[in-house]
Amino acid sequence: MTILHARDPRTGQFDFQFESTSRGDVERISNRLRAAGQDWQALGLDGRMAKLGEFSDALSRHQDAIAQRLSVDTGRRAIAAREVDGVIGAIFGWLAQAPDLLPEGWTEGRTNSAIRHTPQFVPYSLVGVISPWNFPLTLSMIDTIPALLAGCTVMVKPSEVTPRFVDPLNLAIEEAGLKDVLSFVQGDGGTGAALIDHVDAICFTGSVATGRKVASAAAGNMIPAFLELGGKDPLIVLESADLDKATDAALRGSVLSTGQACQSIERIYVARSVHDAFLEQLTEKAKTVTLNWPDISRGHLGPVIFDQQADTLQAHIDDAVAKGARVLTGGTVEHHGGGRWLLPTVLADVTHEMDVMRDETFGPILPVMAFDTVEETIRLANDTEFGLSAAVFAGTLEEAEVVGRQIEAGGVSLNDAALTALFHEAEKHSFKLSGMGGSRMGPAGFQRFLRRKALIANTGAPAPIEAFAEDAP
């Protein structure tokens, strides 16, 4: 038995312990889930919708307990409560659209009208989900809900950094009668590796480095991998933009959740003619943002959840300053109550030679760089190995759209920032190293868990062998 310990990000204390699931236990759990899979599929879509409705009700009953544990895991209260609300809302969203997501009926052949085809959709028996620490509940359920709805059973390995929420969540799962088709396994990377070896498809959210390992293991097992990895999202502010709105969006898009979100804005490019005015407004607004210390119910920003990430944040700031950047707000990782915190850090005079403009930051740092032409800013925005999302601000939607269509990223917010965190209806793919596999948003988020079988029928006479003879007319 291996015991792991989790750190409270507000106090710095390792005050929670839990048992790591062994490889043998992962195998036993996978066998149990597979055994229940046939009955789960036999319920049909209506039956599974009813059970997920019961799950939503159970989540509501345990909402306070789950949110309280999430608040300890992440060091923030309001967003923890919104995570639970968001999962409940996501269930209702999928239930509303699920009946209309798959085509039905026979299609007549184009070249031979006597031959027609109809689809059958077969779910993967067991889907694995490996989720990160920045939104522990949201990202453990974002793939799980549509997979269950599609008829799959699901095994989830949440981050060992934020494990506390699982216990009250399991009570809701059991009350909803889902424990035979949905299991959480706690552990570290070894548990995650074992999970990949026992599932039929894998969903992973996390770093590029770990994502490469997941993809390699999935390829070795010949199973599909759906990966959402790192980002270095740019925001482009054109000369015609409303600076008040643009600075509001830039600040929120960069520092919400302490910048610990894949789709956070991490690079800001501003037309030189409005650069100074933009920078002044952004700096003044950034100065109004406060930490939720010592009172978790007040302020804007929680602590850095994973303490090692704070070292990366400080290293990026120090590297930028050493190469000529100016710190206008923030700039130093603070220590309060044993936790590590960073106020919004606006950096001026940055260049693409600085780590803060090249490597994923995952924190509330706002580097601002001037550009002279639209062509230049498009080149700078695309000068990255990442392609998760991006944003463009302009005086008109049409002007923003022209630039947005030239950005190499899966989701581009126009006249706002980080909209993919708030709006999940639009399908998108990750570009470059930011991921691979089908969209987790929109109808594809459901359809990717179903293999499509074609039933092909001939309503006429089968062709005889003579029709393919060498001397056939």
NUSE-996220 format. One record per residue (C-alpha): x, y, z. Coordinates in steps of 0.5 Angstrom, whole numbers, padded with zeros to 4 digits, always signed. Layout:
XYZ...
% end
This chain:
+0000+0000+0000+0003+0007-0002+0000+0013+0002+0001+0020-0002+0000+0027+0002-0003+0033-0001-0001+0040+0000-0006+0046+0002-0004+0051-0002-0006+0057+0003-0002+0054+0009+0003+0050+0005+0002+0044+0010+0001+0037+0007-0005+0036+0011-0009+0030+0007-0007+0023+0006-0010+0018+0001-0008+0011-0001-0005+0011-0008-0009+0006-0013-0004+0000-0015-0004-0003-0022-0007-0009-0019-0013-0005-0017-0014-0001-0023-0014-0008-0027-0020-0010-0022-0024-0004-0023-0023-0004-0030-0026-0011-0030-0032-0009-0026-0033-0003-0030-0033-0007-0037-0038-0013-0033-0043-0007-0032-0042-0004-0039-0047-0008-0043-0053-0007-0038-0051+0001-0038-0051+0000-0046-0058-0004-0046-0061+0002-0042-0061+0006-0048-0060+0013-0049-0066+0015-0045-0065+0011-0039-0058+0013-0039-0060+0020-0039-0065+0019-0033-0059+0016-0029-0055+0022-0031-0061+0027-0029-0061+0023-0022-0053+0024-0022-0055+0032-0023-0060+0031-0017-0054+0028-0012-0049+0033-0014-0054+0038-0012-0055+0035-0005-0048+0034-0004-0046+0041-0007-0043+0044-0001-0039+0039+0001-0036+0038-0006-0035+0046-0006-0032+0046+0001-0027+0040-0001-0025+0044-0008-0024+0050-0004-0019+0047+0000-0016+0043-0006-0015+0050-0010-0015+0055-0004-0021+0059-0007-0028+0059-0005-0032+0062-0011-0029+0059-0017-0030+0052-0013-0037+0053-0012-0038+0055-0019-0034+0049-0021-0040+0045-0018-0045+0049-0021-0042+0048-0028-0042+0041-0028-0049+0041-0026-0051+0045-0032-0046+0041-0036-0051+0035-0035-0057+0039-0037-0054+0042-0043-0052+0035-0045-0059+0032-0044-0062+0037-0048-0058+0036-0054-0056+0029-0054-0063+0026-0057-0061+0030-0064-0053+0029-0064-0053+0022-0068-0056+0021-0075-0061+0016-0076-0065+0012-0082-0062+0009-0089-0059+0013-0094-0059+0011-0101-0053+0010-0105-0051+0015-0110-0048+0010-0115-0053+0005-0114-0060+0006-0111-0061-0001-0110-0055-0001-0104-0057+0004-0098-0053+0004-0092-0055+0006-0084-0050+0008-0079-0050+0004-0072-0046+0008-0066-0042+0003-0062-0039+0006-0055-0032+0005-0053-0033+0000-0047-0029+0003-0042-0026+0011-0043-0020+0013-0038-0020+0020-0036-0013+0023-0033-0015+0030-0030-0011+0036-0028-0010+0040-0021-0013+0047-0024-0020+0046-0024-0020+0039-0021-0028+0037-0021-0029+0041-0028-0024+0037-0032-0025+0031-0029-0032+0031-0031-0032+0035-0038-0030+0028-0042-0034+0024-0037-0041+0026-0038-0041+0026-0045-0038+0019-0045-0043+0016-0040-0048+0019-0044-0046+0015-0050-0046+0009-0047-0039+0008-0044-0036+0006-0037-0031+0011-0034-0025+0011-0030-0022+0018-0028-0015+0019-0025-0015+0026-0022-0009+0030-0020-0006+0028-0014-0004+0035-0012-0012+0036-0011-0015+0030-0009-0020+0032-0003-0026+0033-0007-0027+0026-0009-0029+0023-0003-0036+0027-0003-0036+0026-0010-0036+0019-0009-0042+0020-0005-0046+0023-0010-0044+0018-0015-0046+0012-0011-0053+0016-0009-0054+0016-0017-0053+0009-0018-0047+0010-0022-0042+0007-0018-0042+0001-0023-0040+0005-0029-0036+0011-0026-0030+0010-0021-0025+0015-0019-0018+0012-0018-0013+0016-0014-0006+0016-0015+0000+0019-0018+0003+0018-0025+0004+0010-0024-0003+0010-0023-0005+0014-0029+0000+0009-0033-0004+0003-0031-0010+0006-0033-0008+0007-0040-0006+0000-0040-0013-0002-0038-0018+0003-0042-0021+0003-0049-0020+0010-0050-0016+0016-0046-0018+0023-0045-0012+0027-0042-0011+0034-0040-0005+0037-0038+0002+0039-0040+0006+0037-0047+0011+0033-0043+0006+0029-0040+0002+0029-0046+0007+0026-0050+0008+0020-0046+0000+0019-0046+0000+0019-0053+0006+0014-0054+0003+0009-0049-0004+0010-0052-0001+0009-0059+0003+0003-0056-0004+0000-0054-0007+0002-0061-0013+0006-0057-0015+0013-0059-0012+0019-0055-0016+0026-0054-0011+0031-0051-0012+0038-0049-0005+0040-0047-0001+0047-0046-0002+0054-0049+0001+0061-0050-0005+0064-0052-0004+0071-0055-0009+0077-0055-0008+0082-0061-0011+0089-0060-0012+0093-0066-0011+0101-0067-0019+0101-0067-0020+0097-0061-0024+0100-0055-0019+0100-0050-0023+0100-0044-0026+0094-0046-0020+0091-0049-0016+0092-0042-0022+0089-0038-0022+0083-0043-0014+0083-0042-0014+0083-0035-0020+0078-0034-0017+0073-0039-0010+0073-0036-0011+0073-0029-0018+0069-0027-0016+0063-0023-0009+0066-0022-0008+0065-0029-0008+0058-0028-0012+0056-0034-0010+0053-0041-0014+0058-0044-0011+0064-0040-0008+0070-0044-0001+0070-0044+0002+0075-0049-0001+0081-0051+0001+0085-0057-0002+0092-0058-0002+0097-0064+0004+0102-0063-0001+0108-0063-0005+0106-0057+0000+0102-0054+0002+0107-0048-0005+0109-0047-0007+0101-0047-0001+0100-0042-0003+0105-0037-0011+0103-0037-0009+0096-0036-0004+0098-0030-0009+0102-0027-0014+0096-0027-0009+0091-0025-0007+0095-0019-0014+0094-0016-0014+0086-0016-0013+0083-0009-0011+0077-0006-0016+0073-0003-0011+0073+0003-0012+0072+0009-0020+0072+0008-0022+0067+0003-0028+0070+0002-0025+0077+0000-0021+0079-0006-0020+0076-0013-0014+0071-0013-0012+0065-0010-0006+0062-0009-0001+0058-0014-0004+0051-0013+0002+0047-0015+0008+0050-0011+0013+0049-0016+0009+0053-0021+0011+0059-0017+0018+0058-0018+0017+0058-0026+0013+0064-0025+0019+0068-0021+0024+0065-0026+0020+0068-0032+0019+0075-0029+0027+0075-0027+0029+0073-0034+0025+0078-0037+0027+0084-0033+0035+0081-0034+0033+0082-0041+0030+0089-0041+0023+0088-0039+0020+0093-0034+0015+0091-0028+0009+0096-0027+0005+0092-0022+0007+0085-0018+0013+0082-0020+0015+0078-0014+0012+0071-0011+0009+0073-0004+0009+0068+0002+0003+0069+0006+0001+0063+0011+0005+0058+0008+0002+0059+0001+0005+0062-0005+0002+0068-0009+0003+0073-0014-0001+0079-0016-0002+0081-0023+0004+0082-0026+0004+0087-0032+0011+0087-0036+0013+0093-0041+0018+0093-0046+0018+0085-0047+0021+0081-0053+0021+0075-0056+0027+0073-0053+0024+0073-0046+0022+0066-0043+0015+0069-0041+0014+0070-0049+0016+0063-0051+0014+0058-0045+0008+0057-0042+0007+0061-0036+0001+0059-0032+0000+0065-0028-0002+0072-0027+0003+0075-0032+0001+0080-0037+0007+0082-0042+0005+0087-0047+0009+0088-0053+0008+0094-0059+0007+0092-0066+0007+0097-0072+0003+0093-0077-0002+0088-0077+0002+0083-0081+0008+0083-0076+0003+0082-0070+0000+0076-0074+0007+0073-0075+0009+0074-0067+0002+0071-0065+0004+0065-0069+0011+0065-0067+0010+0059-0062+0010+0052-0061+0003+0052-0058-0004+0053-0061-0010+0052-0056-0013+0059-0057-0012+0066-0058-0016+0073-0058-0017+0079-0062-0020+0086-0061-0022+0091-0066-0027+0097-0067-0031+0092-0071-0033+0085-0071-0031+0084-0078-0024+0087-0077-0023+0083-0071-0025+0077-0076-0020+0078-0081-0014+0078-0076-0017+0072-0072-0018+0067-0079-0010+0068-0080-0008+0066-0072-0006+0059-0072-0010+0057-0066-0016+0052-0065-0021+0058-0061-0020+0065-0063-0024+0070-0058-0027+0076-0062-0027+0083-0058-0027+0079-0052-0021+0074-0049-0021+0067-0046-0029+0065-0049-0027+0058-0049-0027+0058-0042-0035+0061-0041-0038+0058-0048-0037+0051-0050-0042+0050-0056-0037+0051-0061-0033+0045-0064-0025+0047-0064-0019+0043-0065-0012+0044-0062-0007+0046-0066+0001+0045-0066+0003+0042-0059-0003+0044-0056-0007+0037-0057-0010+0032-0061-0016+0028-0062-0023+0030-0063-0026+0037-0060-0029+0036-0053-0034+0042-0054-0040+0042-0059-0043+0035-0061-0036+0032-0063-0035+0032-0055-0041+0027-0055-0039+0023-0062-0032+0022-0061-0034+0016-0056-0038+0012-0061-0035+0008-0066-0039+0009-0073-0041+0002-0076-0044+0002-0083-0050-0003-0084-0050-0004-0092-0056-0007-0095-0057-0009-0102-0065-0009-0104-0063-0012-0111-0060-0018-0114-0053-0019-0112-0048-0018-0117-0046-0025-0120-0038-0027-0121-0040-0026-0129-0040-0019-0128-0033-0019-0127-0030-0023-0132-0025-0021-0136-0029-0021-0142-0035-0018-0139-0039-0013-0143
% end
